[in-house]
Amino acid sequence: MSPVFPMLTVLTMFYYMCLRRRAMTATRGEMMNSHRTIVSNSRTSPLNAEVVQYAKEVVDFSSHYGSENSMSYTMWNLAGVPNVFPSSGDFTQTAVFRTYGTWWDQCPSASLPFKRTPPNFQSQDYVELTFEQQVYPTAVHVLETYHPGAVIRILACSANPYSPSPPAEVRWETLWSERPTKVNASQARQFKPCIKQINFPTNLIRLEINSSLLDYYTELDAVVLHGMKDKPLLSLKTSLVDMNDLDDDDYEDKDGCGMDSLNKKFNSAALREGPNNGYFDKLPYELIQLILKHLTLPDLCRLAQTCKLLNQHCCDPLQYIHLNLQPYWAKVNDTSLEFLQTRCTLVQWLNLSWTGNRGFISVAGFSRFLKGCGSELVRLELSCSHFLNETCLEVISEMCPNLQDLNLSSCDKLPPQAFNHIAKLCSLKRLILYRTKVEIEDYDVIASMIGAKCKKLRTLDLWRCKNITENGIAELASGCPLLEELDLGWCPTLQSSTGCFTKLARQLPNLQKLFLTANRSVCDTDIEELASNCTRLRQLDILGTRMVSPASLRKLLESCKDLCLLDVSFCSQIDNRSVLELNASFPKVFIKKSFTQ
């Protein structure tokens, strides 16, 4: 055979790899340049016309700004036709997530990040939407009406939520993804990323969100799914590929999120004898362990299959002190936990947030894992883990005696009685129960108990507590003098005229974050008391008040040198000119001012 043919074969394979990678890569909101990319065209016949449909239902989400008993600023507004688009501005009929910016990472309640979190996983929130018909997606359009740019990942699921029988296999495929990028304009836009073609029909779409670069809350109005009922034929128009585009990220296996065949990678099967290890095995054991700590979990599992020496190091429980499985939520199942169990006997931080839904993790599988690995657990993240039931909380209380940090946010399927087991966790220091079905009839009683029993409390979030009064606030202020963070946003029964905010300012000198969002009674007296007594204040939200003047805000800014966030949106006495003057005098402070549309 001529030596030319092997060379042609190699070049052909390389060229195919380049085309395949570029076909999966796109930039936010625009098609790739024609001289550097592959354009995917669907050849269709009249019998296979494109189906265009709005979301039928919102089936799951991680957070929203609104109340569970309301439609204002809730994720449920994403279902159906647009309510607002193409108008721009702050509208209650849109879907708004709970946070934005980096402010929540800078407050006392912020948790330390998990080690070994892959750099390409930056999702903070998600929402899942169903559509009437299953289609092969050709486009996904997101209608953003205020501060766009938060969507960083779009996925499709093979399971049909409306099917009467459960599927034999559930697959999630990434249609499009990109790292967070700054969008300077706050106006409405129709976000139309170039998506990848997949080989199964879908009517379940998931948007993943990162709002860290936003100057304010993003607002989404609707999602439009375009697709074909029958699988389209792929026609590739090829052109020159720029070699500079083939960076390390392009060679990552995005189809499987780097975790394909998790069960095989986790399996500690016997390894065949390999070649000599050179001088690597002469390194101190501790040094090799330190080197391996820089690997992500999938890479650690792959490396374990190379030789016996590295298998020993990669299976060492010291490598799994921090175990973050959230980035791999689409792959982790009972079998994965079973294979990880022998390696995780010393795990202290465990993140199972977003995992296990749609039958991936069973109660029995979770219980077995904790029984083998829960004794050393100090931190357990279970946000949006809908497989949890009362038995799971009972197992946590029995198997995790050292637990200090428990996150159950958005575990909205847990029955109220299940939370009784949390009382057995005597070492608990941090507890998140956002969007859970905890039944509390009188928040004043709760506040009184907290003031009496939690003298060292540093952080308390009472967002949207409907019936707490000045009596409960007085008990808190007198009983918890070390409070650094207090969120009383959307607590309508608190009135400044009772003196409750004045008492807070005088009795809580360590306050760094205070949210009084949507309390229209906050007045100049309250702001001046904060300026006199809470000089460590870093974040203040008084959105919606009608009784605060620019003069009192100037006193606050002069007194609180560390203040970095001041939200005065919809404060009727604070006009645009006042904000500009304050910004000029205090340039280090982010002063947020939004006006009604």
N, C-alpha and C positions, 0 to 999 in steps of 0.2 A: 504494500500500500504506500502511496506517495506520502511523504512527511507533511505535505500541505494539508491533507485531510484531518489529521488530529488537531492541527492548529486551528483549522476552520471550526471544528467541533467545539473546542474550548472557547473560541471567540463568540460562537453562536450562543453557547450556554451563558457566558458572561453578559452578552447583549440582552438575552431574555431576562436575566436577573435584574438588569438595569431597568428594563421596561416595566417589569412587574412592580418593582419598588416605586418607580415614578407614578405608575397608575394608581397606587394606593395613597399617594401624597398629594395634598392640596393646601392652599393658603386660605385664610379666613375670608369668607364672603366673596371670593372671586375665582374665576377659572385660571389655571396655570398658563404661563406664557407658551404660545404655540411652538416656539423654536426649542423649548427645553422639556416638553412634557408629552404625555400620552393622553389623548382625548378619547373618552369612552362614549360611543354613540350606540343607541339601541335601535336596531332594525325592527320595525314593527309593521304589522299588517293592519288593515281596518278592523279586523276581528279582534285585535289585541290593543284596543285604544287605551290611552293612559287614564287611570282613575285618580281623581283629585278629591281628597277628603280631609275634613277637620277632625280633631280628636273627639271621640265619642265620650270618653270618661277618663278621669284621673284616678289611677288605682293605687299609687303609692308615691310618697315623697318624704324627704328628710326634715323639712322645716318650712314654715311660712310665717309671715309677719302678722297675719290676722288671727282672729279667734276661731276656735273650733265650731262655734255656734253662729258664725257669721259668714257672709260672702265677701266682705271687704278685705282686700289684700291677701286672699287665700289662693292656694294652688288650684282649687276647683274652678277658678275663673279661666283656666286654660282649656276647659272643655267647650266645644262648640265654636260657633263663628266669632269673629272679633267683636269686642265690645267698644274698643277705643280706636284702634288703628284705622287710618293713618295719622290720627292726632298724636301730639306729643305732650308730655307732662305727667304730673302725679295724679293718677286716677285710682279710686278705690276698687274699680271693676277689674283690675289686673291681678296677676299672680306675682307676689313679692316674697322673696326669701327672708329669713330672719336677720341676717347680718350683711355687712358690706365693709370694704376696706380692711385695714390691719388693726383697727381699734380693739377688737375683741382678743387679739393676740397680745396686746399690751396692757391688759387689765389684770388685777390680782387673780382672777379665776382661770386664767389661761393655763392650759396644761402643757407640759414639755412634749416635744415631738418624739415619736418613736424612732429608734435607730433602725437602720436597714429599710427605711421606706424608699422605694425606687424613685429617682428624681422625676420620672415621667408620669407619676401619679400625683396630681395636684387638685383633684376634685374635692370640693367642700360640701356640696349639696347635690341632690338629684330629684328628678320627678319622672314618673313613668306614666305613659299615656296609651290608651287603647283606641283603635280605630275600627270602624264597622267591618271593613273587608280586608282580608289578607292579600297583600300585593308584593311584588318584587320591587323594592324602592328604587326610584330614579332621582328623587329629590326630596329633601326635607327643608321646609321654610319655617323659620321662627319669627314671629311678629313681635318686635321689641319696641316698646313705646316710651321708655325712659331709661337713660344711662345704659345703653347696650354694651355688649362685649363680655358678658359673664359666661356664656355657653362655651365650654372647651371640649366637649366630647358628646357624640351622638351614637347610640347603640341600638341594635335591633335584636329582637328575641324570636326564636323559632316557635315558641309555645303560643298557642291560641288561647287567651283567657276565657273565651266564650265557648270553647269546646267542652262537651259533656264528659269526655274521658280524659284523664291526665296523659300527657305525652310520655313516650318511652324515654326520650332524651330532650333536655332543654339546652339550647345553645344561645349564647350571646355573641354577637359579632359587632365590631366597631365599624361604623359607617364613615366616621370622620373624627379627627381629634387634632388638637393644637394646644400648645402651651398658652397660659394667660398672656394677653396682649392688651395694651392700653388703647382705648377708643376715646379720643378727645371730645367728640361731640356727644351731647346728652339727648339729641333728638331721636325721634322714632326712625326705625329702619326695618326692612325686610331682610333678615339674615339668610343667605342662600349659599351654604358651603357646598363644595363639590364632593359628593359622597362616593364611596366605593360600592361596586356591584357585589351582591351576595347571591348565594346559590339556594336560598330558601325564601319562601314568602313570609311576610310578617304583618301583624297588626298591633304589635307592642313595641313602642319606641321609648327610649330612655334618654333624657338630657342630663348631663352632668355639668355642674356649675362651679366656677371659681370667681368670687367677687372681690378678691383682695386688692385689685388694682382700680376699683371703682371709687368715684368720689361720693357716690350715694347709692341707694338701693336700686337695683335693676328691676324693671317691670316688664313682664311678658304678657301678651294678650291672647295669642293663639298659636297653634302649630298645625302646619299643613303637610300632609304626606302625599307625595306623587308616586305612582307606581303602576306596574303592569300586572294584570291577572295571570298571564302566562309568562314563563321565563323568557326574557328577551335574549337574542343572540348578540354577542359582543363583537363589535367591529373596532379594530384598533387602527387608528391613523398614527403611524409612527414617524418620528423625526429625530433630529439630533438630540442626544441626552448630554447635559452638562455634567462632566465628571465631578465638579465641585459640589454637586448636590448630594453625592453619595457619601454622606458622613456616617458617623457611627450609629446615629438614631435610625437611619434608613435601613440598616441591617438588622435591627431588632425585629423579632417575629411579632408584628402587631396583630396578626390574625389570632394568636392565642394569648395575647397580653403577656407573653413570656412565661406562661404557666401551663402550656399544653401538656396533657398527660401527667397531671400532678401526682396521681397515684403511683405511676411508674417511677417518677423522680424521687418520691418519698420512700420507695421500697428499698430497704437495705438488703438487697440480694447479694449472694456470695460473688466476690470479684475474682476474675481469673488472674493468674500470676502475670505481672507486667514487667517491663524492662527495669533496669537499675534506676534508682532515683537520683543518681548523681550525688551532689553534695547537699541537696535540699533536706534530706533526713538528718543531716548533721546540725541543722538549726535547732536552737532551744525550743521546746514544746510551746512555751509561752509566746515566743516570737511568731511562730506559725499561726497560733490562735489569733494574735493581734492582726496579722496580715489578712486572715480570713474574715475578720469582722467588717471589712470594707465591701464584702460581697453582698448582693441582694439575695433574698431567699431562693429564688429559682437557680441562680448561679451556684449557690452553696449546694443545692441538691444535685446539680449537674456534676459539680466537681467531686462529689462523693462517689461517683461511678468511675473515676479515672484510675485509682490505685488504692491499695489497702491503707497506705499511710494517710492519704488525704481523706479516705473514707472514715478513718478513726477520728481525724480532726473535725470533719464536717458533721459528724454525728455526736460530737461532744456536747452535753447539755449546756455548757458554758456559752456556746454559740447562740443559745435560744433564751437568754435571760429576758430579752425584749422580743416578742413575736407579734409582728403586725401582719395580719392576714386580710385586712380591709382592701388593699390594692388588688387582691386576687378574688374578690367576692364572687365573681362569675364562675369560678372553678372549684372553690373549696367545698368539700362534701364530707360525709361521714368517713369514707375511706381515707381521705386526706388526713383527717384528725387522728385516725387510728395509726397510720404510719408515722405521724409526727409525735405520737404520745411518748415513745421511748426516748426521744431526744429532748422532751420538754419537762423533764422532772424537776428542773430548777427554775422554770419560767416565773418571772415576777411581774412583768407587764404583758398583758394579752389583749390584742385588739381584734375582735370578731365583728366589728360594726359592718352593717350592710350584708353580711354573709348569711347563708343558710336558707334563704327564702325560696319558695316554690318547691319545697321538699328536699333541698340539697343537704340540709342538716336536720337530723331527727332529734327528738328529745332524748332518746336512748343514746345516740352517738355523742351528743353534747355532755350528757351525764357521765358516760364512761371516760371521756377525755378529762373532765374536771376531777373525777375521782382519782385519776392517776397523776394529774398535774396541778391540782389546785392548792396544795398545802403551802406553797411559797408565794402564791399570788398576792400582790399588793395593789395592782391596778387592773381593772377589767372594763373594757369598752365594748358595749353591746348595743350601740345605737342602731335603730331600724332592724333589729334582728327579730323578725316576726315569727320565728319558730319557737320562741320562748313561751313557756306556760308556767303555771304555779309550781309544777314539779321542778322546773329548772331553777327557780328562785330558791326553792327548798334545798336543792343540791348545792347551790352557791353558798347559802348560809351555813351548811354543814361541812363542806369541803374546803372552804376558803377562810379559815379563822383569822388570817392576817390581813384581810382585804381592807384597804384604806380608801380606795377610789372606785366608785361604781357608776357607770354611765348607762342609763336605760332610756335615753331620750328617744321619742317617737316609737317606743314599743307599745303601740296603742291597742294591741290585741290582748295584753295581759289583763286578767280580771282584777277588780279592786282588792279582793281578799289576798291575792298573791303577794302584795307588798308587806303583809304582816311578817313575812320571813326576814325582811331586811332588818328588823329590830334585833335579830340575833347577831348581827355583825357589829361587835363591840368596838372594833378598832376603826370604824368608818370615819373618814375625815371629809370626804367629798362625795356628794350624791346628786345626780342629775335625773330629774323626773319630768322633764319637759315633754309635753304631749303624751302623757300617760293618764290612765283612768283612776287616779288617786282621788277618792271621794273626801272632800273637806267641806264641811258645812259652815264652820265659823273660823275664819282666818285669824281673828283676834285671839282665840284660844291657842291656836298654833303659835302665833307670835309671842304670846305670854310664856308658853312652854319653852320656846327657843331662848327667850331672854333669861329664863330661870336655869336652864340646863346647859346652854352652850355659851359659856362665858368667853371662850376664846375664838368664837366665830369670826371669820374674816370676810366671807362673801355670802350674800343672800340675794337670790333672784326671785322676786314676787311678781313678775310680769303678768299682767292681766288678772290679778287677784280681785275678784269682783266685790268682796264685802269687808276687806280690811279697813279699819277706821283709825282715828287718832289715838284710840286706847291701845290698840295693838302696836302702833308705831312707838308710843311712849314706853311700852314694855321692852320693845327691842332696843331702843336707844339707851335706856338705863341699864339693861342687862348685858348688852354686847358692846362695850366701849371700844373694842379693837376692830370693829367693822371697817373694812377698807373699800368695799364695793357693795352698793345697794341699788337694786333695780325695782322701782315702783312705777314703771311705765304702764299706762292704761289702767290705773287703779282709780275708778271714778268716785269712790266714796271718800277719798281724802280731800280735805278742803284746807287751804291755807289759813282761813279765818279762825280755825281751831288752834292754831299755833303749832301744828304737828311738824311742819318743816323747820320752823325756828328751833324746836327742841332737838331735831336731828342735827342741825348745824352746831348747836352748842354742846351736845353730848358725844358727838362722833368726830373728834378732831383729826382722826387718821383717814378720813374718807379720801379715796383717790378717784372713785367713779360713782356718780350719782345720776340716775336716769329718772326724771319726772315727766316722761313723755306723755303728751296729750292731757296734761292736767292744766286746765285753763285758769285755775285760781292762783298759780304761782305768781308772786308779786315782787316788787322792788325790795321790800323788807326781807324776804327770804334770800334773795341774791346777796344783799348786803351782809346778812348773818353768815352766809357761806364765805364771803370775802374776809370777814373778821375772824372766823373760827376754823375754817377748813383750808388752810393755805397749801396743803399737799394735793389739792384737787387737780386731777389730770383730765378727766372727762366729765362733761355736764351736758345733759340733754333736757331742754325745757321746751321742746317742740309743742306748738299750739297754744301757748299762754298768751293772754291779751293784756297782761298787766305788768310787763317788764319793760323798762325804758333803756335806751342806750347808755344813759348816765350810770345806772347801777351795773351794767355789764362792764363798763370801763373800770369801775372800782374793783370788780371781781378780777379782771385781767391784770390789773396793777398789783393785786395782792397775791394771786395764785400764779407764781412764776413758772410752775411746771405744767400749766394747762395747755393741752395740745388739741383737744376736740371740744367745740362748743356748737351745739345744734340749736339754732333759733328759728328753724323753719316754721312758717305759718304763725309767727309771733307778730301780731298786728301793729305793735308800736315800733317794730324794728324794720325800717325800710332799707332799700338797697343802698342809699347814700350812707346811712349809719354803718352798714356792714363794710362798705369800702373804707370809711374813715377808721374803723376799728382794725381792719386788716392792715392798713398803712401803719398804724401805731404798734400793732402786735403781729408782725409777719410770721412768727413761729407757730401761731395758733391757727388751726383749721376751723374757720367759722362757716358753718353750713347754713345757708339761707335758701329755702325754697318757697315759692309763692303759689297760691292756688291758681289752677288753670282757668 
